[in-house]
Amino acid sequence: EGKGSRTTPDRDGARLTPREREVLRLLVVGCSNPEIADALFISPRTAETHVTHILAKFGVTTRAEAAAHAVRVGLA
């Protein structure tokens, strides 16, 4: 990749961190950011940040798209 090039979406989840995978699992079952935060003992803002990173890595714009993608590729 050269300078300024966009990274390609992470279609198989390989670049998700272990924590992002935990957040994704909760996102898939419909948890809100505060619910994710409570389940993982993190702040709601940290949960939001993880969700934002997941969306970016998957190349999607909504939680529903991320959840659908995760199910489609076998991450959930």
C-alpha positions in Angstrom: 0.0 0.0 0.0 1.3 3.4 -0.9 0.8 6.6 1.0 -2.7 7.8 1.2 -4.2 4.6 -0.1 -7.3 3.3 1.6 -7.1 -0.1 3.2 -9.5 -2.7 1.8 -12.3 -3.9 4.0 -11.6 -6.8 6.3 -13.9 -9.3 4.7 -13.0 -12.3 6.9 -12.4 -10.5 10.2 -8.7 -11.4 10.2 -7.7 -7.9 11.4 -10.2 -7.7 14.3 -8.6 -7.6 17.7 -9.7 -10.1 20.3 -11.7 -7.3 22.0 -13.3 -6.3 18.8 -14.4 -9.9 18.3 -16.0 -9.8 21.7 -17.7 -6.6 20.9 -18.9 -8.0 17.5 -20.4 -11.0 19.2 -22.5 -8.7 21.4 -23.3 -6.4 18.6 -24.7 -9.4 16.5 -27.1 -10.3 19.3 -28.4 -6.7 19.4 -26.6 -5.2 22.3 -26.4 -1.4 22.6 -23.1 0.3 23.4 -24.1 0.7 27.1 -25.0 -3.0 27.2 -21.7 -4.0 25.5 -19.9 -1.8 28.0 -21.6 -3.4 31.0 -20.9 -6.9 29.6 -17.2 -6.3 29.0 -16.6 -4.0 32.0 -15.5 -1.1 29.8 -16.9 2.4 29.4 -19.7 3.1 26.9 -17.4 5.4 25.0 -14.8 2.6 24.6 -17.6 0.3 23.4 -18.5 2.9 20.8 -14.9 3.2 19.7 -14.7 -0.6 19.2 -17.9 -0.6 17.2 -16.6 2.3 15.1 -13.4 0.4 14.4 -15.4 -2.8 13.4 -17.6 -0.8 11.0 -14.5 0.7 9.4 -12.7 -2.6 9.1 -15.8 -4.3 7.5 -16.3 -1.3 5.2 -19.9 -0.8 6.3 -21.8 2.1 7.8 -24.4 0.5 10.2 -24.4 -1.9 13.1 -27.0 -4.0 11.2 -24.6 -4.3 8.2 -21.8 -5.3 10.5 -23.9 -7.9 12.1 -25.1 -9.3 8.8 -21.6 -9.4 7.5 -20.3 -11.2 10.6 -23.0 -13.8 10.2 -22.4 -14.2 6.5 -18.7 -14.8 6.9 -19.0 -17.0 10.0 -17.8 -14.7 12.6 -21.0 -14.9 14.6 
